[in-house]
Amino acid sequence: MNNLKIVVLQNNDFVFYIDNYFLKMLAVIELGGNQFTVKKGDVIDVKKLDKEVSSTFDVEALLVSDDDWKETKVWTPFVSGSKVELKVLEQFKWEKVRVFKMKSKKRYMRNNWFRAHLTKLEVISVA
């Protein structure tokens, strides 16, 4: 590790460079029809996935970049060789949302409730 350089940014964040390889990477991934910008250590909530708690799985990235967006790799539909490793933290239900329908002057009113099923994921690595 002779070529290790540590740079401190303005927000007291550290970026490690090893032979121009950035250890702090950003990736855009797609899960459940939604796209998320993630980096290592992030925790995201996605639509329910059929995975067991504390299991890990990999997804390919749509876009991979360094933290400053200077080096960016984009491919259609995925970046070849990219891998984002995710760990399932928990399966849970979101808070209740009221769904109310009404037609004026017709005495038509319907009141329903909705709770989304979600999965909490942690990003283990971005490569």
Backbone hydrogen bonds, N-H to C=O, Kabsch-Sander energy under -0.5 kcal/mol:
donor,donor_aa,acceptor,acceptor_aa,energy
4,L,1,M,-0.9
5,K,17,Y,-2.1
7,V,15,V,-2.1
9,L,7,V,-0.6
9,L,13,D,-2.7
12,N,9,L,-1.5
15,V,7,V,-1.9
17,Y,5,K,-2.4
18,I,21,Y,-1.6
19,D,3,N,-0.8
21,Y,18,I,-1.4
22,F,20,N,-0.6
23,L,16,F,-1.6
23,L,21,Y,-0.5
25,M,23,L,-1.0
26,L,65,S,-3.3
27,A,38,V,-2.3
28,V,63,L,-2.3
29,I,27,A,-0.6
29,I,36,F,-2.5
31,L,34,N,-2.6
34,N,31,L,-1.7
36,F,29,I,-2.6
38,V,27,A,-3.1
38,V,36,F,-0.6
40,K,25,M,-0.6
41,G,123,V,-2.5
42,D,39,K,-2.0
44,I,121,L,-2.5
46,V,44,I,-0.5
46,V,119,T,-2.6
48,K,117,H,-1.5
51,K,49,L,-1.8
54,S,88,V,-2.7
55,S,52,E,-1.6
57,F,86,L,-2.3
59,V,84,V,-1.9
62,L,28,V,-3.3
63,L,28,V,-1.0
64,V,73,K,-2.2
65,S,26,L,-2.5
66,D,71,E,-1.3
67,D,24,K,-0.9
69,W,66,D,-1.4
72,T,70,K,-0.6
73,K,64,V,-3.3
75,W,62,L,-1.1
79,V,61,A,-2.8
80,S,78,F,-0.6
82,S,79,V,-1.8
84,V,59,V,-2.6
85,E,83,K,-0.5
85,E,125,S,-2.2
86,L,57,F,-3.1
87,K,122,E,-2.5
88,V,55,S,-2.6
89,L,87,K,-0.6
89,L,120,K,-3.1
90,E,120,K,-1.2
92,F,118,L,-2.5
94,W,116,A,-2.9
97,V,114,F,-2.2
99,V,112,N,-3.3
100,F,98,R,-0.6
101,K,110,R,-2.7
103,K,108,Y,-2.1
104,S,102,M,-0.5
106,K,103,K,-1.3
108,Y,103,K,-1.0
109,M,107,R,-0.6
110,R,101,K,-2.6
112,N,99,V,-3.0
114,F,97,V,-1.9
118,L,92,F,-3.3
118,L,116,A,-0.5
119,T,46,V,-2.6
120,K,90,E,-2.9
121,L,44,I,-3.1
121,L,119,T,-0.5
122,E,87,K,-2.6
123,V,42,D,-2.7
124,I,85,E,-2.8
124,I,122,E,-0.6
125,S,85,E,-1.2
127,A,83,K,-2.5
